Amino acid sequence: MNQRLPISRRKLLLGAAASFGVPAVLAGCGSGGPAPTPGQSGGNLGTVSIGSNASDEIPKKMLESVVKGFTQATTRINTVDHNTFQENINRYLRGTPEDVFTWFAGYRMQFFAEQGLATDISDVWQEIGGDYTQAFKDQSTGTDGKQYFVPFSYYPWAVFYRKSLWEEKGYEVPATLDEFTALARRMQADDIIPIAFADKDGWPAMGTFDILNMRTNGYDFHISLMGGKESWTDPKVRQVFDTWRGLMEFHQPAALGRTWQEAAQSLAQKKTGMYLLGMFVAQQFPEADRDDLDFFTFPEINPAYGTDSIDAPIDGYMISAKAKNVDGAKALLKHFAQASSQDIAAKLDPGILAASSNADTSGYSALQKRGAELVSKAKHIAQFLDRDTRPDFASTVMIPSLQSFVSEPDQLDSLLTSIEQQKANIFR
């Protein structure tokens, strides 16, 4: 397998808590705020602090293991619940942030760089640039042409399923929406909930909207819509929601009261037949069952676009503008950029792929190899709804709007009018 990430030739988007020390709940993962996790001690660059959203067990242990290999400074990791971290990132960066923080490539990175809340790391890129494709560098570059982000990992979104269940029932991968719907009805007849679904945290439903929009209207329209350049009352957008509404009967009920982890566990337990999510769904599978996990890209809706687009978000690290130890922080980012660091991460976390072109993909699981192949074949790669648009629009408009749709899918006209009005106020 080619070790260089193939998305360098693909069209990628370029454009895409109060402080953690204030309320106690933001001081760390869990109520009361446990003390930050100490990392490797030693070195001559002092102490480097890390603000991390890797609050689930596997990502948290993965980060701790990678940081242990960094010997140039003492490190301290402050882990915050993933959703809390994202919801409060703006106030966090304006308050008393850690030196280094976990974040996302593309638009989300550019948004904070433009506000002067991130440190320019173009000098770091002069050293690490050879380890990344141009596509990754583009996704790490601000609108001023400077770099502010180091890519660490990425993962595709797809429809996941258990091979053993499908073999037992004789299910086949659908190529079109009609075949997908027919398969869902067959699963219902077998007393299996066809589609695992959860949106308690607000963001998972964004993935459903993304793929339905790209399958229906194409990548360019989707990205233009995310950029505030299209109307949410356009019949094209309505068609997306109409298609989604037609699939609602196959979704796991009571989604707003369920976390993505709980939905993933229902897939692992064979209570549900399919789950549209990122490859990190593998984190919720017992290690013994991970080889039984497989996926297919969401099927064709509009033949004009086929299955040419996917979501494949890039995660990584930035340095806050208020960093107290910039030298130590830059040294840590160089450590994160090393293929050896990302190799450790990909081995410990079955739901990610290494961003470095020099990563050793020979150690990938079958699922990871399939994930890399899916990305390599995609013509267009989106970063995910809340990364491809303004963060304020994603959090204050789209999260409640999509949750409203999931709760009351028949109130579509008023919902789309409301989204468009709010969009007009934000994208001025």
NORWO-V761714 format. One record per residue. N is the residue number from 1. PHI is phi in radians with two decimals (* if undefined). PSI is psi in whole degrees, -180 to 180 (none if undefined). NEAR is the number of other ideal C-beta (glycine too) atoms within 10 Angstrom. Layout:
BEGIN
N;PHI;PSI;NEAR + N;PHI;PSI;NEAR
END
This chain:
BEGIN
1;*;135;10 + 2;-1.05;128;9 + 3;-1.45;-9;14 + 4;-1.58;131;15 + 5;-1.09;122;26 + 6;-1.21;-10;15 + 7;-1.26;-1;22 + 8;-1.08;-24;15 + 9;-1.68;1;12 + 10;-1.71;160;19 + 11;-1.46;108;17 + 12;-1.87;155;23 + 13;-1.26;130;21 + 14;-2.02;101;14 + 15;2.87;-19;17 + 16;-2.68;none;28 + 17;*;170;19 + 18;0.17;162;13 + 19;-1.04;157;18 + 20;-1.08;-12;26 + 21;-1.65;2;16 + 22;-1.60;-95;15 + 23;-1.10;144;13 + 24;-1.03;-33;10 + 25;-1.12;-22;17 + 26;-1.61;0;23 + 27;-1.38;-15;18 + 28;3.10;177;21 + 29;-1.31;117;22 + 30;1.87;162;12 + 31;-1.16;136;8 + 32;1.63;-22;8 + 33;1.24;87;17 + 34;-1.16;162;12 + 35;-1.12;148;9 + 36;-0.97;148;19 + 37;-1.35;125;18 + 38;-1.27;144;13 + 39;-1.87;-151;22 + 40;-1.21;131;15 + 41;-1.71;151;11 + 42;2.22;-169;11 + 43;1.42;178;16 + 44;-2.09;15;8 + 45;-1.83;22;18 + 46;1.31;-144;13 + 47;-2.01;134;16 + 48;-2.00;126;31 + 49;-1.72;146;23 + 50;-2.22;125;24 + 51;-1.65;117;25 + 52;-2.11;139;25 + 53;-1.73;8;23 + 54;-1.40;74;22 + 55;-1.60;-19;17 + 56;-1.27;156;20 + 57;-0.99;-50;11 + 58;-1.17;-50;17 + 59;-1.06;-36;24 + 60;-1.13;-46;18 + 61;-1.18;-35;13 + 62;-1.08;-48;22 + 63;-1.08;-43;25 + 64;-1.04;-40;19 + 65;-1.19;-41;15 + 66;-1.16;-42;22 + 67;-1.17;-29;23 + 68;-1.06;-24;12 + 69;-1.42;-4;13 + 70;-1.61;114;23 + 71;-1.95;3;15 + 72;-1.45;-13;18 + 73;-2.74;165;24 + 74;-1.42;138;19 + 75;-2.09;148;27 + 76;-2.34;126;18 + 77;-1.84;124;22 + 78;-1.85;103;23 + 79;-1.60;128;25 + 80;-2.15;143;28 + 81;-0.79;134;18 + 82;-0.93;-50;18 + 83;-1.22;-39;16 + 84;-1.08;-41;18 + 85;-1.01;-50;24 + 86;-1.15;-41;24 + 87;-1.18;-25;18 + 88;-2.00;13;20 + 89;-1.05;-38;25 + 90;-1.12;-49;17 + 91;-1.18;-35;15 + 92;-1.05;-48;26 + 93;-1.20;-24;22 + 94;-1.54;-9;16 + 95;-1.70;-114;17 + 96;-2.17;72;13 + 97;-1.28;162;26 + 98;-1.21;171;26 + 99;-1.15;-49;27 + 100;-2.02;143;28 + 101;-2.46;148;26 + 102;-1.28;138;24 + 103;-2.79;-166;24 + 104;-2.15;153;25 + 105;-1.36;174;31 + 106;1.30;-138;24 + 107;-0.99;-43;24 + 108;-1.11;-37;25 + 109;-1.19;-46;26 + 110;-1.08;-37;22 + 111;-1.01;-45;23 + 112;-1.43;-28;23 + 113;-1.12;-41;23 + 114;-1.12;-27;13 + 115;-1.53;4;12 + 116;1.27;25;9 + 117;-1.74;3;19 + 118;-2.30;154;26 + 119;-1.58;135;21 + 120;-1.13;124;15 + 121;-2.10;34;23 + 122;-1.05;-32;15 + 123;-1.17;-34;10 + 124;-1.12;-42;21 + 125;-1.16;-25;22 + 126;-1.10;-27;10 + 127;-1.61;-36;12 + 128;-1.77;-7;20 + 129;-0.98;-33;15 + 130;-1.18;-13;9 + 131;-1.62;1;19 + 132;-2.28;151;23 + 133;-1.27;164;20 + 134;-1.08;-34;12 + 135;-1.04;-43;21 + 136;-1.18;-38;25 + 137;-1.13;-41;16 + 138;-1.01;-41;17 + 139;-1.29;-8;31 + 140;-1.87;3;29 + 141;-1.85;134;21 + 142;-1.36;174;18 + 143;-1.19;-14;11 + 144;-1.57;3;12 + 145;1.49;0;7 + 146;-1.70;159;16 + 147;-1.69;141;23 + 148;-2.32;4;26 + 149;-2.55;142;30 + 150;-2.00;114;29 + 151;-1.17;139;28 + 152;-2.08;-45;23 + 153;-2.65;166;23 + 154;-2.61;168;26 + 155;-2.80;139;24 + 156;-1.49;154;21 + 157;-1.69;139;26 + 158;-2.79;-178;25 + 159;-1.72;114;20 + 160;-1.68;151;23 + 161;-2.74;166;22 + 162;-1.67;122;21 + 163;-1.05;-41;12 + 164;-1.13;-38;14 + 165;-1.14;-44;18 + 166;-1.16;-38;18 + 167;-1.15;-41;10 + 168;-1.08;-40;11 + 169;-1.61;-10;15 + 170;1.34;26;8 + 171;-1.32;148;18 + 172;-2.17;149;10 + 173;-1.11;126;15 + 174;-1.38;145;19 + 175;-1.79;-20;13 + 176;-2.30;168;14 + 177;-1.10;-38;19 + 178;-1.08;-42;12 + 179;-1.18;-36;14 + 180;-1.09;-45;22 + 181;-1.14;-41;17 + 182;-1.11;-39;12 + 183;-1.12;-42;21 + 184;-1.07;-41;21 + 185;-1.13;-37;12 + 186;-1.13;-40;15 + 187;-1.11;-41;21 + 188;-1.03;-41;14 + 189;-1.13;-25;8 + 190;-1.60;12;14 + 191;1.08;35;7 + 192;-2.03;132;17 + 193;-1.19;119;20 + 194;-1.06;-49;22 + 195;-2.14;115;23 + 196;-1.14;139;28 + 197;-2.70;139;28 + 198;-2.65;140;24 + 199;-2.58;31;25 + 200;-1.06;-36;17 + 201;-1.54;-4;19 + 202;1.62;-33;19 + 203;-1.58;-28;19 + 204;-0.99;-38;23 + 205;-1.10;-22;25 + 206;-1.04;-37;21 + 207;-1.12;-37;22 + 208;-1.16;-45;23 + 209;-1.06;-46;20 + 210;-0.93;-54;25 + 211;-1.21;-37;25 + 212;-1.15;-38;22 + 213;-1.22;-44;27 + 214;-1.18;-36;26 + 215;-1.23;-33;24 + 216;-1.50;-46;21 + 217;-2.04;-4;22 + 218;1.55;161;19 + 219;-1.06;-46;21 + 220;-1.07;-43;13 + 221;-1.14;-41;19 + 222;-1.05;-48;28 + 223;-1.18;-36;24 + 224;-1.15;-39;13 + 225;-1.12;-43;23 + 226;-1.13;-29;27 + 227;-1.48;6;17 + 228;1.38;16;16 + 229;-1.73;-5;10 + 230;-2.13;160;18 + 231;-1.58;137;15 + 232;-1.31;-10;23 + 233;-1.65;3;13 + 234;-1.04;138;15 + 235;-0.95;-27;8 + 236;-1.11;-40;16 + 237;-1.24;-41;22 + 238;-1.02;-39;14 + 239;-1.07;-37;16 + 240;-1.06;-49;24 + 241;-1.21;-34;19 + 242;-1.11;-41;14 + 243;-1.11;-44;15 + 244;-1.07;-44;21 + 245;-1.05;-36;13 + 246;-1.18;-19;12 + 247;-1.67;-7;18 + 248;-1.00;-36;15 + 249;-1.11;-18;13 + 250;-1.68;-6;20 + 251;-1.44;150;23 + 252;-1.02;127;19 + 253;-1.25;168;10 + 254;0.98;43;12 + 255;-1.12;-31;20 + 256;-1.26;-10;15 + 257;-1.82;11;10 + 258;-2.19;138;20 + 259;-1.50;162;15 + 260;-1.10;-33;23 + 261;-1.12;-41;16 + 262;-1.16;-39;14 + 263;-1.14;-40;27 + 264;-1.11;-37;23 + 265;-1.17;-32;18 + 266;-1.17;-33;19 + 267;-1.20;-43;25 + 268;-1.07;-34;22 + 269;-1.52;3;10 + 270;1.12;27;16 + 271;-1.50;-22;14 + 272;-2.16;156;25 + 273;-1.71;-27;26 + 274;-2.56;158;28 + 275;-2.65;117;26 + 276;-1.47;111;23 + 277;-2.85;176;26 + 278;-1.28;164;23 + 279;-1.11;-13;27 + 280;-1.13;-7;22 + 281;-0.95;-28;27 + 282;-1.09;-23;26 + 283;-1.10;-24;19 + 284;-1.63;2;24 + 285;-1.69;138;21 + 286;-1.01;145;9 + 287;-0.96;-36;8 + 288;-1.17;-21;7 + 289;-1.77;-3;15 + 290;-1.17;-30;16 + 291;-1.22;-13;13 + 292;-1.57;-1;18 + 293;-1.65;130;26 + 294;-2.46;178;17 + 295;-2.70;166;23 + 296;-2.45;153;18 + 297;-1.28;148;20 + 298;-0.98;136;25 + 299;-1.20;169;20 + 300;-1.16;139;19 + 301;-1.99;-52;23 + 302;-1.95;117;13 + 303;-1.00;-22;7 + 304;-1.13;-25;10 + 305;-2.07;-17;20 + 306;0.93;-129;16 + 307;-2.14;43;20 + 308;-1.43;-6;18 + 309;-2.26;145;26 + 310;-2.50;166;22 + 311;-1.59;132;24 + 312;-2.55;76;26 + 313;-1.11;148;25 + 314;-1.92;127;29 + 315;-1.87;153;21 + 316;-3.05;-150;22 + 317;-2.38;147;23 + 318;-2.32;168;29 + 319;-1.98;129;27 + 320;-1.22;153;25 + 321;-1.15;-23;18 + 322;-1.73;17;16 + 323;-0.97;135;21 + 324;-1.49;-25;15 + 325;-2.24;77;20 + 326;-1.15;-41;15 + 327;-1.09;-46;14 + 328;-1.14;-38;25 + 329;-1.13;-42;27 + 330;-1.15;-37;22 + 331;-1.11;-39;18 + 332;-1.15;-41;26 + 333;-1.11;-36;25 + 334;-1.12;-36;17 + 335;-1.13;-43;21 + 336;-1.11;-31;24 + 337;-1.33;-17;24 + 338;-1.15;139;18 + 339;-1.03;-36;16 + 340;-1.10;-36;15 + 341;-1.19;-43;21 + 342;-1.26;-28;24 + 343;-1.11;-41;20 + 344;-1.07;-45;17 + 345;-1.09;-47;22 + 346;-1.16;-28;24 + 347;-1.30;-37;16 + 348;-1.48;-28;16 + 349;-2.01;107;26 + 350;-1.23;-7;21 + 351;-1.77;11;25 + 352;-2.29;163;25 + 353;-2.16;145;24 + 354;-1.27;141;28 + 355;-1.47;-26;28 + 356;-1.15;139;27 + 357;-1.16;-21;16 + 358;-1.68;8;17 + 359;-1.09;148;25 + 360;-1.53;93;15 + 361;-1.37;-6;18 + 362;-1.13;-22;9 + 363;-1.59;2;11 + 364;-1.12;147;20 + 365;-1.25;169;15 + 366;-1.04;-37;11 + 367;-1.15;-44;21 + 368;-1.13;-40;22 + 369;-1.11;-40;14 + 370;-1.13;-37;17 + 371;-1.13;-45;26 + 372;-1.11;-37;26 + 373;-1.15;-41;13 + 374;-1.05;-45;19 + 375;-1.11;-40;19 + 376;-1.13;-27;15 + 377;-1.60;-11;13 + 378;-1.27;136;22 + 379;-1.37;-36;14 + 380;-2.26;139;19 + 381;-2.22;118;22 + 382;-1.67;160;27 + 383;-1.59;-18;27 + 384;2.07;148;24 + 385;-0.89;-51;25 + 386;-1.34;1;25 + 387;-1.92;-17;26 + 388;-1.70;1;24 + 389;-2.34;178;27 + 390;-1.10;137;21 + 391;-1.07;-33;19 + 392;-1.22;-36;12 + 393;-1.19;-41;21 + 394;-1.11;-46;22 + 395;-1.43;-40;17 + 396;-1.60;-19;13 + 397;-1.98;-56;21 + 398;-1.29;-38;24 + 399;-1.06;-55;21 + 400;-1.14;-32;14 + 401;-1.19;-45;18 + 402;-1.19;-36;23 + 403;-1.15;-37;17 + 404;-1.11;-42;16 + 405;-1.12;-44;22 + 406;-1.06;-38;20 + 407;-1.33;-42;12 + 408;-2.35;77;11 + 409;-1.16;-13;16 + 410;-1.51;-7;9 + 411;-1.65;49;12 + 412;-1.33;-43;16 + 413;-1.04;-49;10 + 414;-1.15;-34;10 + 415;-1.15;-48;18 + 416;-1.15;-36;19 + 417;-1.10;-42;12 + 418;-1.13;-44;16 + 419;-1.05;-45;22 + 420;-1.12;-41;16 + 421;-1.13;-43;12 + 422;-1.19;-38;18 + 423;-1.04;-45;20 + 424;-1.05;-34;12 + 425;-1.32;-31;9 + 426;-1.48;-45;13 + 427;-1.57;64;12 + 428;-1.82;none;6
END
